[in-house]
């Protein structure tokens, strides 16, 4: 008998189970990332199978999520909720425009100037999301009057064209509207 014991190879079933968990809807991306990472650094047998399982499950989850979003993003309920969120966001932009005017004595030339682009200094949504998820982001329409004393602010709406009935305006109570420089041009 020799004094050297032969090392036992570690079992691969935990790694394969983690790879199989990548097919769980919703959590599959997390399980898939864990399976791929563990499989790539592991010397367990069938580690490459776990990498393939984890990667396939994660990709299937991402693809399934994209299909669901694409399928339901233009339903009436989702459209209405997106419009309501946009109205609230526009109201917050009006509030920040008034604060900016209070600090500097004038309105900003652009909304990017309001948030401090290229590196934003305040968390304020200035991007119009009424067209949907799979659309290149566009900035809200902001038009400063020639004299700089008032402005118009709106989202283009689902059709992406200004001056149409689906344009979204900020939800501002009448009691606050008079104290702002917001003047909608229809």
Backbone as numpy.savetxt, mean C-alpha at the origin, in Angstrom:
# Nx Ny Nz CAx CAy CAz Cx Cy Cz
35.94 -53.34 17.63 35.11 -52.16 17.63 35.98 -50.93 17.63
35.61 -50.01 16.83 36.36 -48.77 16.81 35.71 -47.78 17.77
36.48 -46.86 18.26 36.00 -45.89 19.22 35.26 -44.72 18.57
35.22 -44.69 17.24 34.53 -43.58 16.57 33.11 -43.99 16.23
32.18 -43.18 16.64 30.78 -43.43 16.30 30.47 -42.69 15.00
29.71 -43.33 14.16 29.34 -42.67 12.91 28.22 -41.68 13.20
28.34 -40.46 12.68 27.30 -39.46 12.96 26.00 -39.83 12.25
24.91 -39.64 12.93 23.59 -39.89 12.34 23.16 -38.65 11.56
22.62 -38.89 10.41 22.11 -37.77 9.62 20.81 -37.30 10.25
20.63 -36.00 10.27 19.42 -35.45 10.85 18.24 -35.78 9.96
17.11 -35.92 10.58 15.90 -36.24 9.82 15.44 -35.02 9.02
14.80 -35.28 7.92 14.38 -34.18 7.05 12.90 -33.85 7.17
12.14 -34.64 7.94 10.70 -34.39 7.98 10.32 -33.02 8.55
11.03 -32.42 9.54 10.62 -31.09 9.99 10.76 -30.03 8.90
11.81 -30.16 8.13 12.04 -29.21 7.05 11.00 -29.37 5.95
10.66 -30.61 5.62 9.62 -30.85 4.61 8.25 -30.41 5.11
7.98 -30.59 6.40 6.70 -30.15 6.97 6.59 -28.62 6.89
7.68 -27.94 7.16 7.68 -26.48 7.06 7.44 -26.06 5.61
8.06 -26.77 4.67 7.83 -26.49 3.26 6.39 -26.72 2.86
5.77 -27.78 3.40 4.36 -28.06 3.10 3.45 -27.00 3.70
3.84 -26.45 4.85 3.03 -25.39 5.49 3.01 -24.12 4.64
3.90 -24.02 3.68 3.92 -22.85 2.80 2.67 -22.78 1.93
1.92 -23.87 1.86 0.69 -23.88 1.07 -0.52 -23.43 1.88
-0.34 -23.09 3.16 -1.43 -22.59 3.99 -1.80 -21.19 3.50
-3.06 -20.97 3.14 -3.45 -19.64 2.64 -3.20 -18.54 3.67
-2.65 -17.44 3.21 -2.40 -16.29 4.07 -1.06 -16.33 4.76
-0.73 -17.42 5.41 0.54 -17.53 6.12 1.62 -18.22 5.29
1.26 -18.66 4.12 2.19 -19.42 3.29 3.46 -18.69 2.93
3.38 -17.38 2.78 4.58 -16.61 2.42 5.59 -16.68 3.56
5.11 -16.57 4.80 6.02 -16.64 5.95 6.62 -18.04 6.09
5.77 -19.07 6.00 6.27 -20.44 6.08 7.22 -20.73 4.92
6.88 -20.24 3.73 7.73 -20.46 2.57 9.09 -19.81 2.72
9.11 -18.59 3.23 10.39 -17.90 3.45 11.24 -18.66 4.46
10.60 -19.16 5.52 11.34 -19.93 6.53 11.87 -21.23 5.94
11.03 -21.92 5.15 11.46 -23.19 4.55 12.60 -22.99 3.57
12.51 -21.97 2.76 13.57 -21.70 1.78 14.88 -21.34 2.50
14.78 -20.49 3.49 15.99 -20.09 4.23 16.63 -21.28 4.93
15.82 -22.03 5.67 16.34 -23.19 6.40 16.89 -24.23 5.43
16.17 -24.46 4.33 16.61 -25.44 3.35 17.93 -25.08 2.69
18.15 -23.81 2.46 19.39 -23.39 1.80 20.60 -23.48 2.72
20.40 -23.35 4.01 21.54 -23.43 4.94 21.67 -24.80 5.59
20.75 -25.70 5.29 20.75 -27.01 5.94 21.52 -28.04 5.13
22.08 -29.02 5.85 22.71 -30.15 5.18 21.86 -31.41 5.35
20.63 -31.23 5.74 19.73 -32.37 5.90 19.42 -32.98 4.53
19.11 -34.26 4.53 18.71 -34.86 3.25 17.39 -34.24 2.78
17.23 -34.15 1.52 16.04 -33.59 0.87 15.78 -32.13 1.23
16.82 -31.39 1.57 16.67 -29.97 1.87 16.24 -29.19 0.63
16.72 -29.64 -0.53 16.34 -28.96 -1.78 14.85 -29.13 -2.06
14.29 -30.27 -1.67 12.85 -30.48 -1.81 12.08 -29.47 -0.96
12.57 -29.24 0.23 11.93 -28.26 1.12 12.01 -26.86 0.53
13.15 -26.54 -0.10 13.29 -25.24 -0.74 12.26 -25.10 -1.86
12.13 -26.14 -2.67 11.16 -26.09 -3.77 9.73 -26.03 -3.25
9.41 -26.82 -2.22 8.07 -26.78 -1.63 7.76 -25.40 -1.06
8.69 -24.86 -0.28 8.49 -23.55 0.33 8.34 -22.45 -0.70
9.19 -22.48 -1.72 9.11 -21.47 -2.77 7.82 -21.56 -3.56
7.41 -22.79 -3.91 6.17 -22.98 -4.66 4.96 -22.53 -3.84
4.94 -22.89 -2.57 3.82 -22.48 -1.71 3.74 -20.98 -1.55
4.89 -20.34 -1.35 4.90 -18.88 -1.21 4.44 -18.20 -2.50
4.93 -18.68 -3.64 4.52 -18.10 -4.92 3.03 -18.30 -5.17
2.52 -19.48 -4.81 1.10 -19.74 -4.97 0.27 -18.81 -4.10
0.73 -18.54 -2.88 0.04 -17.59 -2.00 0.03 -16.19 -2.59
1.18 -15.75 -3.10 1.25 -14.42 -3.70 0.35 -14.31 -4.93
0.37 -15.33 -5.76 -0.46 -15.34 -6.96 -1.94 -15.37 -6.60
-2.30 -16.19 -5.62 -3.69 -16.26 -5.18 -4.17 -14.94 -4.60
-3.32 -14.28 -3.83 -3.68 -12.98 -3.28 -3.89 -11.94 -4.37
-3.01 -11.95 -5.37 -3.14 -11.00 -6.47 -4.42 -11.25 -7.26
-4.77 -12.51 -7.48 -6.00 -12.85 -8.20 -7.22 -12.39 -7.41
-7.22 -12.61 -6.10 -8.34 -12.17 -5.27 -8.49 -10.65 -5.28
-7.38 -9.95 -5.17 -7.44 -8.48 -5.20 -7.97 -8.01 -6.55
-7.46 -8.58 -7.63 -7.89 -8.18 -8.97 -9.38 -8.48 -9.17
-9.83 -9.59 -8.62 -11.23 -9.99 -8.79 -12.19 -9.07 -8.04
-11.82 -8.65 -6.82 -12.75 -7.91 -5.98 -12.48 -6.41 -5.88
-11.43 -5.90 -6.51 -11.10 -4.49 -6.32 -12.10 -3.53 -6.95
-12.88 -3.95 -7.91 -13.84 -3.05 -8.55 -15.28 -3.38 -8.21
-15.49 -4.09 -7.11 -16.86 -4.33 -6.66 -17.39 -3.05 -6.01
-18.70 -2.85 -6.00 -19.26 -1.60 -5.45 -18.86 -1.32 -4.00
-18.80 -2.34 -3.18 -18.45 -2.14 -1.77 -17.01 -1.64 -1.64
-16.10 -2.25 -2.37 -14.69 -1.84 -2.31 -14.52 -0.44 -2.90
-15.20 -0.16 -4.01 -15.12 1.18 -4.61 -15.60 2.24 -3.63
-16.74 1.98 -2.97 -17.29 2.95 -2.03 -16.36 3.17 -0.84
-15.78 2.09 -0.32 -14.87 2.25 0.82 -13.60 2.99 0.40
-13.13 2.75 -0.81 -11.95 3.46 -1.31 -12.24 4.95 -1.46
-13.44 5.29 -1.92 -13.83 6.69 -2.07 -13.95 7.36 -0.70
-14.52 6.67 0.28 -14.63 7.24 1.63 -13.25 7.46 2.26
-12.35 6.50 2.08 -10.98 6.68 2.59 -10.30 7.86 1.91
-10.53 8.02 0.62 -9.94 9.13 -0.12 -10.48 10.46 0.39
-11.79 10.52 0.67 -12.37 11.76 1.22 -11.72 12.13 2.55
-11.52 11.12 3.41 -10.86 11.37 4.70 -9.41 11.83 4.48
-8.70 11.15 3.57 -7.32 11.54 3.29 -7.23 12.96 2.74
-8.17 13.32 1.86 -8.18 14.68 1.31 -8.47 15.70 2.41
-9.35 15.34 3.35 -9.61 16.23 4.49 -8.35 16.45 5.31
-7.57 15.39 5.50 -6.30 15.51 6.24 -5.31 16.38 5.46
-5.32 16.28 4.14 -4.43 17.11 3.32 -4.83 18.58 3.44
-6.15 18.86 3.44 -6.62 20.24 3.61 -6.14 20.78 4.96
-6.28 19.98 6.01 -5.83 20.38 7.34 -4.34 20.71 7.34
-3.53 19.86 6.71 -2.08 20.09 6.65 -1.73 21.30 5.79
-2.51 21.54 4.73 -2.28 22.74 3.91 -2.52 24.00 4.74
-3.55 23.97 5.57 -3.84 25.13 6.42 -2.76 25.31 7.48
-2.26 24.22 8.04 -1.16 24.31 9.01 0.10 24.87 8.34
0.35 24.42 7.11 1.51 24.92 6.36 1.39 26.43 6.15
0.18 26.87 5.76 -0.03 28.30 5.55 0.14 29.08 6.86
-0.32 28.50 7.96 -0.16 29.14 9.26 1.30 29.31 9.65
2.13 28.32 9.28 3.57 28.39 9.61 4.35 29.30 8.68
4.05 29.21 7.37 4.89 29.92 6.40 4.22 31.15 5.78
2.92 31.33 6.00 2.23 32.49 5.45 1.76 32.32 4.02
1.98 31.15 3.44 1.54 30.89 2.06 1.27 29.39 1.91
0.59 29.03 0.84 0.35 27.62 0.54 1.53 27.07 -0.25
1.81 25.77 -0.13 2.92 25.19 -0.92 2.56 25.16 -2.41
3.57 25.17 -3.24 3.35 25.13 -4.69 2.86 23.76 -5.13
3.32 22.70 -4.46 2.93 21.33 -4.80 2.67 20.55 -3.52
1.98 19.43 -3.66 1.76 18.56 -2.49 3.06 17.89 -2.07
3.96 17.65 -3.00 5.26 17.08 -2.65 6.02 18.02 -1.72
5.89 19.30 -1.96 6.53 20.30 -1.09 5.90 20.26 0.30
4.62 19.96 0.37 3.93 19.88 1.66 4.48 18.77 2.54
4.71 17.60 1.95 5.20 16.47 2.74 6.72 16.42 2.83
7.41 17.21 2.01 8.86 17.25 2.09 9.54 16.25 1.19
9.16 16.16 -0.08 9.80 15.26 -1.02 11.19 15.75 -1.33
12.15 14.97 -1.71 12.07 13.55 -2.01 12.04 12.66 -0.78
12.41 13.18 0.38 12.34 12.39 1.60 11.24 12.99 2.47
10.08 12.31 2.58 8.97 12.88 3.35 9.33 13.08 4.81
8.95 14.23 5.34 9.19 14.51 6.75 7.93 14.34 7.59
6.79 14.15 6.95 5.56 13.87 7.69 4.78 12.79 6.97
4.07 11.99 7.75 3.27 10.91 7.19 1.91 11.45 6.77
1.77 11.69 5.50 0.53 12.23 4.94 0.35 11.61 3.56
-0.80 11.00 3.35 -1.05 10.36 2.06 -1.45 11.42 1.03
-0.63 11.60 0.01 -0.94 12.55 -1.06 -1.19 11.81 -2.38
-1.32 10.49 -2.31 -1.49 9.69 -3.52 -2.92 9.22 -3.69
-3.43 9.40 -4.89 -4.79 9.03 -5.26 -4.86 7.53 -5.50
-5.68 6.85 -4.73 -5.81 5.40 -4.87 -7.20 5.00 -5.35
-7.95 5.95 -5.90 -9.32 5.65 -6.32 -9.37 4.80 -7.58
-8.29 4.72 -8.34 -8.30 3.93 -9.57 -8.07 2.45 -9.31
-7.60 2.09 -8.12 -7.39 0.68 -7.80 -5.97 0.40 -7.35
-5.75 -0.87 -7.05 -4.47 -1.30 -6.50 -3.41 -1.43 -7.59
-3.76 -1.98 -8.73 -2.79 -2.26 -9.78 -2.65 -1.10 -10.77
-2.63 0.11 -10.25 -2.49 1.31 -11.08 -1.30 2.10 -10.54
-0.51 2.67 -11.43 0.64 3.46 -11.00 0.14 4.60 -10.12
0.75 4.82 -8.96 0.25 5.86 -8.05 0.34 7.25 -8.66
-0.70 8.02 -8.44 -0.72 9.40 -8.91 -1.03 10.32 -7.73
-0.49 11.51 -7.78 -0.68 12.49 -6.71 -2.06 13.12 -6.87
-2.70 13.47 -5.74 -3.97 14.19 -5.80 -3.82 15.45 -6.64
-4.90 15.84 -7.29 -4.90 17.07 -8.08 -4.97 18.26 -7.13
-3.96 19.10 -7.19 -3.86 20.27 -6.33 -3.55 21.46 -7.22
-4.46 22.43 -7.26 -4.27 23.61 -8.11 -4.33 24.85 -7.23
-3.22 25.52 -7.14 -3.11 26.75 -6.37 -3.58 27.92 -7.25
-4.41 28.80 -6.68 -4.90 29.96 -7.43 -3.72 30.86 -7.79
-3.90 31.67 -8.83 -2.83 32.54 -9.31 -2.35 33.51 -8.23
-3.28 33.98 -7.39 -2.88 34.91 -6.33 -2.36 34.18 -5.08
-2.44 32.85 -5.05 -1.91 32.06 -3.95 -2.75 32.07 -2.69
-3.98 32.62 -2.77 -4.81 32.72 -1.57 -5.79 31.56 -1.41
-5.97 30.77 -2.44 -6.90 29.63 -2.36 -6.39 28.51 -3.27
-7.06 27.37 -3.17 -6.63 26.21 -3.94 -7.82 25.28 -4.18
-7.65 24.41 -5.13 -8.62 23.34 -5.39 -7.88 22.03 -5.19
-8.54 21.07 -4.58 -7.93 19.78 -4.26 -8.96 18.69 -4.50
-8.58 17.66 -5.27 -9.50 16.55 -5.51 -8.74 15.33 -6.03
-9.42 14.19 -5.97 -8.91 12.94 -6.55 -9.63 12.72 -7.87
-8.95 12.13 -8.82 -9.52 11.96 -10.15 -10.65 10.94 -10.22
-10.73 10.06 -9.27 -11.77 9.04 -9.29 -11.36 7.85 -10.14
-12.24 6.84 -10.20 -11.91 5.60 -10.91 -11.58 5.77 -12.39
-12.19 6.76 -13.06 -11.91 6.90 -14.50 -10.58 7.58 -14.80
-9.99 8.26 -13.82 -8.68 8.88 -14.01 -8.70 10.17 -14.80
-9.89 10.75 -15.01 -10.00 11.98 -15.80 -10.55 13.10 -14.92
-9.93 14.29 -15.00 -10.45 15.41 -14.20 -11.72 15.99 -14.80
-12.54 16.59 -13.93 -13.75 17.26 -14.39 -14.90 16.34 -14.70
-14.86 15.11 -14.23 -15.96 14.17 -14.45 -16.73 13.97 -13.14
-17.94 13.45 -13.21 -18.75 13.30 -11.99 -18.15 12.38 -10.93
-17.21 11.53 -11.30 -16.65 10.62 -10.29 -15.45 11.20 -9.54
-15.10 12.47 -9.80 -14.03 13.11 -9.03 -14.41 13.13 -7.55
-13.43 12.93 -6.69 -13.67 12.85 -5.25 -13.14 14.11 -4.59
-14.00 14.76 -3.81 -13.64 15.99 -3.10 -13.49 15.70 -1.61
-12.74 16.53 -0.88 -12.57 16.29 0.56 -13.88 16.45 1.33
-14.00 15.68 2.40 -15.15 15.78 3.29 -14.80 16.77 4.39
-15.25 18.02 4.23 -14.96 19.07 5.21 -16.29 19.65 5.68
-16.51 19.68 6.99 -17.76 20.29 7.48 -17.83 21.77 7.10
-19.05 22.26 6.87 -19.23 23.66 6.47 -18.67 24.63 7.51
-18.73 24.23 8.78 -18.22 25.11 9.83 -16.72 25.35 9.69
-15.99 24.37 9.16 -14.55 24.52 8.97 -14.18 25.03 7.58
-15.09 24.85 6.63 -14.79 25.18 5.24 -14.48 26.66 5.04
-15.20 27.54 5.76 -14.99 28.98 5.58 -13.61 29.43 6.04
-13.02 28.73 7.00 -11.71 29.12 7.51 -10.55 28.58 6.70
-10.84 27.89 5.62 -9.78 27.31 4.80 -9.67 28.05 3.47
-8.61 27.79 2.76 -8.43 28.34 1.42 -8.96 27.41 0.34
-9.63 26.33 0.76 -10.15 25.35 -0.20 -11.34 25.95 -0.92
-11.23 26.09 -2.22 -12.31 26.60 -3.06 -12.46 25.67 -4.25
-13.43 24.76 -4.21 -13.58 23.82 -5.34 -14.02 24.54 -6.61
-13.40 24.18 -7.70 -13.76 24.70 -9.02 -14.44 23.56 -9.75
-15.69 23.75 -10.11 -16.42 22.66 -10.78 -16.50 22.89 -12.24
